[in-house]
Structure formats: structure tokens, C-alpha cells
Amino acid sequence: MNLREYINQMNHEALTAYAGRCHIAVSYLRLHVKYASKDPSVSLIKALARESGGSVSLFEVLEHFGVVESDPEVRAA
């Protein structure tokens, strides 16, 4: 599952809890994380993957922020 889908499927309580576990505000999660409008810190990238409980992988978080390519051939390399 990609990060935006993961954020979209959460209700308000789950979103608040996820943001808290990642040590960011819900508003920051909804705006800057969901739309990848700011470059995140390494610790936030790790937290977003870890605190999703396996729903979003580290690769998917990196892909969301444009750090790695989403091309399947690049993934295999």
C-alpha cells in the first residue's frame, strides 16, 4: 500500500494516533506528508514506515517522497 492510500483510509482517531507515534502534528501529516510538499527528515521517513505497522514499507515511503524510482525495472536492480 502506498503512503497516501494508507493516510486516506484512516479515520480521525487512527490518523491522530499515527501522527503522534511519528511525533508530528496531524495537520503536518495531512498537508505536508500526504502530498509530499516538504522534504522529510530521515527520522520521519523511518517513523512513517515503522509506525504503519507494516502497512507501508520503507521503500514505499521513499517512493512517495521521490527519493527512489517507482519503475519496476529500477526496483529489481
C-alpha positions as CSV (number, residue, x, y, z in Angstrom):
1,M,0.0,0.0,0.0
2,N,1.3,3.4,-0.8
3,L,1.6,6.1,1.9
4,R,-1.2,8.3,0.6
5,E,-3.6,5.4,0.4
6,Y,-2.6,4.5,4.0
7,I,-3.3,8.0,5.2
8,N,-6.6,8.2,3.3
9,Q,-8.0,5.0,4.8
10,M,-7.6,6.1,8.4
11,N,-10.3,7.7,10.4
12,H,-9.6,10.8,12.6
13,E,-8.6,8.7,15.7
14,A,-6.3,6.5,13.8
15,L,-4.7,9.5,12.0
16,T,-4.2,11.3,15.3
17,A,-2.6,8.2,16.8
18,Y,-0.3,7.7,13.8
19,A,0.8,11.3,13.7
20,G,1.5,11.1,17.5
21,R,3.6,7.9,17.0
22,C,5.6,9.7,14.3
23,H,6.0,12.8,16.5
24,I,4.3,15.2,14.1
25,A,1.1,17.2,14.1
26,V,-2.0,15.8,12.4
27,S,-2.1,19.0,10.2
28,Y,1.5,18.3,9.1
29,L,0.6,14.7,8.3
30,R,-2.5,15.7,6.3
31,L,-0.7,18.5,4.3
32,H,3.0,18.0,4.0
33,V,3.3,14.3,4.4
34,K,0.3,13.2,2.4
35,Y,1.1,15.5,-0.5
36,A,4.9,15.2,-0.2
37,S,5.1,19.0,-0.2
38,K,8.2,19.2,2.1
39,D,11.3,17.1,2.3
40,P,11.1,14.9,5.4
41,S,13.9,14.2,7.8
42,V,15.4,10.7,7.8
43,S,13.9,10.1,11.2
44,L,10.4,11.0,10.0
45,I,10.8,8.7,6.9
46,K,11.8,5.8,9.2
47,A,8.9,6.6,11.6
48,L,6.3,6.7,8.9
49,A,7.3,3.2,7.8
50,R,7.8,1.8,11.2
51,E,4.7,3.2,12.8
52,S,2.4,2.0,10.0
53,G,2.9,-1.5,11.5
54,G,4.0,-3.0,8.2
55,S,1.2,-1.4,6.1
56,V,3.7,0.9,4.3
57,S,7.3,-0.2,3.7
58,L,10.3,2.0,3.9
59,F,10.7,1.7,0.1
60,E,7.1,2.9,-0.3
61,V,7.8,5.9,1.9
62,L,10.9,6.7,0.0
63,E,9.0,6.3,-3.3
64,H,6.2,8.6,-2.0
65,F,8.7,11.4,-1.4
66,G,10.5,10.8,-4.8
67,V,13.7,9.6,-3.2
68,V,13.7,6.3,-5.2
69,E,12.3,5.4,-8.6
70,S,8.9,3.7,-8.9
71,D,9.9,2.0,-12.1
72,P,9.6,-1.8,-11.6
73,E,12.9,-2.4,-13.5
74,V,14.7,0.0,-11.2
75,R,13.2,-1.8,-8.2
76,A,14.7,-5.1,-9.3
77,A,18.2,-3.7,-9.8
